[in-house]
């Protein structure tokens, strides 16, 4: 669940992106996982879904090695694009923080390499 205002817009990085709807100071928590709303599936449960559903979860979600489950957030965090110079970062308990001051209107970007299981994706940046 977002702790700051965000919005979706066309991204110069990739298709649709997630943007700050307000100025955000370095160190501020932008996002907290919500286990009651987010989807957590075992590998077995994922494999029981239709191929298109599996592909959606694998594209917009990630495999959480701590829980040994596929994770799909319920909200627009799935539109956060990748950059090796991300301005947000994952910390414990599924929280995301600002790595530096972020201006209102700036795209929120995460370095996907910090997600341990982000294997097999084409990371261009």
N, C-alpha and C positions, 0 to 999 in steps of 0.2 A: 504494500500500500504506500502510495506516495505521501511524503511529509512536506512536500513543496509543490507549488503549482507547475504543471507541465502541459504541453500540448503536442500534437502531431502535425508535421508539415513535410513538404518535399525536402529531401536531404541531398546535399551535394556529395555525400559519402556513398549512400546506397538507398535508392527508392524513397521510402517513408522513414522519417527519423523522429526521435523524441527530443523536444526542445524545452529549455527552462522558461517557465512563464513568469519568473521573478529573478532578481539577483540572488545569488547563493554564495555565502561565505565559505572559505576553505574549512574543512572539518565538519561541516553540517551534515547530518544524516538526511539523505534525500529519500530513502526508500527502506521499508521494512517488510520482510516476508510476512505473509498472513497464512498460517497453516490451515485455518478454517476455510479459506477461499481458494488457495492455490491447490493444484492437482499434484499428487505424488503417486506414481505408479511403479510397481515392481516390473522387472523385465518381462516376467511371465504375463502380467496383465497387459502390458504394452503390446506384446505379440498377439494377443487375442483381439486387438482392434483391427479395423480395416487398414489396408496399406496406406491410404490417403491420410487417415487419422494418425498413424504412426509417423508418417513423414512430417506432418504438421507439428507434432510434439517434438520431434528431433530437430526441426528447423528453429522453432520459437522457444524451445525449452532446453534443458541440459540434463545430463546424468549427474545426480548428486552422490558422490562417492561416500560421503559421510552417512547418508541415509540408505544408500544402496537402492535408490529410487530415481525414476525419471521425474523431473520437476517442470511444471508449466505454470507460470504465474497467470493470475486471472485478469490482470490489467495491462496497460500499455507499455510496461517495462520491456516487453518482447520486441518493441520497436527501437530499442537502444542499439545503435550500431557500433561496430568495432573500429578502434584506432589504437595503434601502438603507443600513441601519445594521448591516451584517454584522460578525461577530466573528472571521472568518477571511478571509484574502486570498491571492490567487494571486501567487506570485513566480516567478522564472525556473525553467526546467526542470520545470514541472509540479508544483512544491511549493506547499503551502498552509501558512501560518503563522497563529498566533494574533495578532490585532490588539490584544488586551488580555487580562488574566487572565480565564479562563473557569472557572466552577464545574462540578463534577461534576453531571451531570443537566441541564445547560443545553443548549439546542438549538444546534447549529453552523449558522451562517448565512453565506452569501456574497452579496456584491453582484454579481449576474450581469452588471451593466453593465461590469465589468472584463474580461469575455470579449468581445473585439472583435466577434465575429460573432453576438452574441446579439440578432439582429434578428427582428422579427415576433412576439415573445413578449409576452404581456400581463403586465407587471410591475406588480402592484397596490400594492406597498409602496414 
